[in-house]
Amino acid sequence: MSDTDPVAAPPQLLPNQRGKILALGLVAWLIGIVGLIALGMGMEHLKRIEKGEMDPTGKGLIVFGVASGVLGLVVNVAVLVQQCAK
C-alpha cells in the first residue's frame, strides 16, 4: 500500500460567523458605528467564501447583515447631521 491516498479528504472549511454579522447589522440601526464592524467582518467573510476557505452556508445572511449595517450607519449619520443642523 502506498502512503498517498487517492481519495483525499476535502479540506476543512472555516466556520463563518453569520449570526454575529447579522446581529451587528441589525444593532447598527440603533448604534450606527456598529455598522462599520458588520461591514468589515462581512466583507472579510465573503472574500474567504469566494476563495473557498470558509463555509458558504448562510452567505445570504452575511450579505443581509452587511447591507443592514451600512444602511443603519447611513441612517444614523443622517439623523445626526439633521439634529446638528437645528
CYANA upper distance limits for C-alpha pairs under 8 A (distance plus 0.5 A):
 13 LEU  CA     52 GLY  CA      8.03
 13 LEU  CA     53 GLU  CA      5.93
 13 LEU  CA     54 MET  CA      5.30
 13 LEU  CA     55 ASP  CA      5.89
 14 LEU  CA     53 GLU  CA      6.72
 14 LEU  CA     54 MET  CA      4.98
 14 LEU  CA     55 ASP  CA      6.44
 15 PRO  CA     54 MET  CA      6.51
 15 PRO  CA     55 ASP  CA      6.01
 16 ASN  CA     45 HIS  CA      7.31
 16 ASN  CA     54 MET  CA      6.83
 16 ASN  CA     55 ASP  CA      6.53
 16 ASN  CA     56 PRO  CA      8.20
 16 ASN  CA     57 THR  CA      8.40
 17 GLN  CA     21 ILE  CA      6.86
 18 ARG  CA     22 LEU  CA      6.54
 18 ARG  CA     58 GLY  CA      6.80
 18 ARG  CA     59 LYS  CA      7.91
 18 ARG  CA     61 LEU  CA      6.52
 18 ARG  CA     62 ILE  CA      5.72
 18 ARG  CA     65 GLY  CA      8.43
 19 GLY  CA     23 ALA  CA      6.57
 19 GLY  CA     61 LEU  CA      8.13
 19 GLY  CA     62 ILE  CA      8.47
 20 LYS  CA     24 LEU  CA      6.56
 21 ILE  CA     25 GLY  CA      6.60
 21 ILE  CA     38 ALA  CA      5.83
 21 ILE  CA     41 MET  CA      7.31
 21 ILE  CA     42 GLY  CA      6.76
 21 ILE  CA     61 LEU  CA      8.48
 21 ILE  CA     62 ILE  CA      6.61
 21 ILE  CA     65 GLY  CA      5.89
 21 ILE  CA     66 VAL  CA      7.59
 22 LEU  CA     26 LEU  CA      6.80
 22 LEU  CA     38 ALA  CA      8.11
 22 LEU  CA     61 LEU  CA      6.74
 22 LEU  CA     62 ILE  CA      6.73
 22 LEU  CA     64 PHE  CA      7.30
 22 LEU  CA     65 GLY  CA      4.45
 22 LEU  CA     66 VAL  CA      7.86
 22 LEU  CA     68 SER  CA      8.43
 23 ALA  CA     27 VAL  CA      6.61
 23 ALA  CA     65 GLY  CA      7.58
 24 LEU  CA     28 ALA  CA      6.61
 24 LEU  CA     34 VAL  CA      6.73
 24 LEU  CA     35 GLY  CA      7.19
 24 LEU  CA     37 ILE  CA      7.80
 24 LEU  CA     38 ALA  CA      5.94
 24 LEU  CA     65 GLY  CA      7.49
 24 LEU  CA     69 GLY  CA      7.29
 25 GLY  CA     29 TRP  CA      7.89
 25 GLY  CA     34 VAL  CA      7.79
 25 GLY  CA     35 GLY  CA      6.24
 25 GLY  CA     38 ALA  CA      6.04
 25 GLY  CA     64 PHE  CA      8.29
 25 GLY  CA     65 GLY  CA      5.00
 25 GLY  CA     66 VAL  CA      6.48
 25 GLY  CA     67 ALA  CA      7.79
 25 GLY  CA     68 SER  CA      5.35
 25 GLY  CA     69 GLY  CA      4.24
 25 GLY  CA     70 VAL  CA      8.01
 25 GLY  CA     72 GLY  CA      7.82
 26 LEU  CA     30 LEU  CA      8.38
 26 LEU  CA     65 GLY  CA      7.44
 26 LEU  CA     68 SER  CA      6.59
 26 LEU  CA     69 GLY  CA      6.93
 26 LEU  CA     72 GLY  CA      8.03
 27 VAL  CA     31 ILE  CA      6.64
 27 VAL  CA     32 GLY  CA      8.28
 27 VAL  CA     34 VAL  CA      7.38
 27 VAL  CA     35 GLY  CA      8.30
 27 VAL  CA     69 GLY  CA      8.19
 28 ALA  CA     32 GLY  CA      4.99
 28 ALA  CA     33 ILE  CA      7.07
 28 ALA  CA     34 VAL  CA      5.47
 28 ALA  CA     35 GLY  CA      5.30
 28 ALA  CA     68 SER  CA      7.91
 28 ALA  CA     69 GLY  CA      5.71
 28 ALA  CA     70 VAL  CA      8.36
 28 ALA  CA     72 GLY  CA      5.39
 28 ALA  CA     73 LEU  CA      6.58
 29 TRP  CA     68 SER  CA      8.20
 29 TRP  CA     69 GLY  CA      7.65
 29 TRP  CA     71 LEU  CA      8.09
 29 TRP  CA     72 GLY  CA      4.56
 29 TRP  CA     73 LEU  CA      7.31
 29 TRP  CA     75 VAL  CA      7.92
 29 TRP  CA     76 ASN  CA      7.56
 30 LEU  CA     72 GLY  CA      7.85
 30 LEU  CA     76 ASN  CA      8.16
 31 ILE  CA     35 GLY  CA      8.32
 31 ILE  CA     72 GLY  CA      8.35
 31 ILE  CA     73 LEU  CA      8.21
 31 ILE  CA     76 ASN  CA      7.94
 32 GLY  CA     36 LEU  CA      8.45
 32 GLY  CA     69 GLY  CA      8.16
 32 GLY  CA     72 GLY  CA      6.14
 32 GLY  CA     73 LEU  CA      4.63
 32 GLY  CA     74 VAL  CA      7.98
 32 GLY  CA     75 VAL  CA      8.20
 32 GLY  CA     76 ASN  CA      5.80
 32 GLY  CA     77 VAL  CA      7.77
 33 ILE  CA     37 ILE  CA      7.97
 33 ILE  CA     73 LEU  CA      6.67
 34 VAL  CA     38 ALA  CA      6.99
 34 VAL  CA     69 GLY  CA      7.62
 34 VAL  CA     73 LEU  CA      8.08
 35 GLY  CA     39 LEU  CA      6.54
 35 GLY  CA     66 VAL  CA      8.05
 35 GLY  CA     68 SER  CA      8.17
 35 GLY  CA     69 GLY  CA      4.40
 35 GLY  CA     70 VAL  CA      5.96
 35 GLY  CA     71 LEU  CA      8.42
 35 GLY  CA     72 GLY  CA      6.94
 35 GLY  CA     73 LEU  CA      5.87
 36 LEU  CA     40 GLY  CA      6.62
 36 LEU  CA     69 GLY  CA      7.48
 36 LEU  CA     70 VAL  CA      7.65
 36 LEU  CA     73 LEU  CA      8.00
 37 ILE  CA     41 MET  CA      6.57
 38 ALA  CA     42 GLY  CA      6.23
 38 ALA  CA     65 GLY  CA      7.16
 38 ALA  CA     66 VAL  CA      6.06
 38 ALA  CA     69 GLY  CA      6.26
 39 LEU  CA     43 MET  CA      6.49
 39 LEU  CA     65 GLY  CA      8.47
 39 LEU  CA     66 VAL  CA      5.47
 39 LEU  CA     67 ALA  CA      8.35
 39 LEU  CA     69 GLY  CA      6.97
 39 LEU  CA     70 VAL  CA      7.28
 40 GLY  CA     44 GLU  CA      6.74
 41 MET  CA     45 HIS  CA      6.71
 42 GLY  CA     46 LEU  CA      6.62
 42 GLY  CA     62 ILE  CA      6.36
 42 GLY  CA     63 VAL  CA      7.57
 42 GLY  CA     65 GLY  CA      7.83
 42 GLY  CA     66 VAL  CA      6.21
 43 MET  CA     47 LYS  CA      6.70
 43 MET  CA     66 VAL  CA      8.10
 44 GLU  CA     48 ARG  CA      6.85
 45 HIS  CA     49 ILE  CA      6.62
 45 HIS  CA     54 MET  CA      7.79
 45 HIS  CA     62 ILE  CA      8.42
 46 LEU  CA     50 GLU  CA      6.72
 46 LEU  CA     59 LYS  CA      7.99
 46 LEU  CA     62 ILE  CA      8.17
 47 LYS  CA     51 LYS  CA      6.82
 48 ARG  CA     52 GLY  CA      6.72
 48 ARG  CA     53 GLU  CA      5.71
 48 ARG  CA     54 MET  CA      5.95
 49 ILE  CA     53 GLU  CA      6.32
 49 ILE  CA     54 MET  CA      5.24
 49 ILE  CA     55 ASP  CA      6.89
 49 ILE  CA     56 PRO  CA      6.13
 58 GLY  CA     62 ILE  CA      7.09
 59 LYS  CA     63 VAL  CA      6.82
 60 GLY  CA     64 PHE  CA      6.58
 61 LEU  CA     65 GLY  CA      6.48
 62 ILE  CA     66 VAL  CA      6.71
 63 VAL  CA     67 ALA  CA      6.66
 64 PHE  CA     68 SER  CA      6.40
 65 GLY  CA     69 GLY  CA      6.48
 66 VAL  CA     70 VAL  CA      6.73
 67 ALA  CA     71 LEU  CA      6.64
 68 SER  CA     72 GLY  CA      6.41
 69 GLY  CA     73 LEU  CA      6.62
 70 VAL  CA     74 VAL  CA      6.69
 71 LEU  CA     75 VAL  CA      6.58
 72 GLY  CA     76 ASN  CA      6.61
 73 LEU  CA     77 VAL  CA      6.65
 74 VAL  CA     78 ALA  CA      6.61
 75 VAL  CA     79 VAL  CA      6.67
 76 ASN  CA     80 LEU  CA      6.61
 77 VAL  CA     81 VAL  CA      6.60
 78 ALA  CA     82 GLN  CA      6.61
 79 VAL  CA     83 GLN  CA      6.60
 80 LEU  CA     84 CYS  CA      6.63
 81 VAL  CA     85 ALA  CA      6.63
 82 GLN  CA     86 LYS  CA      7.28
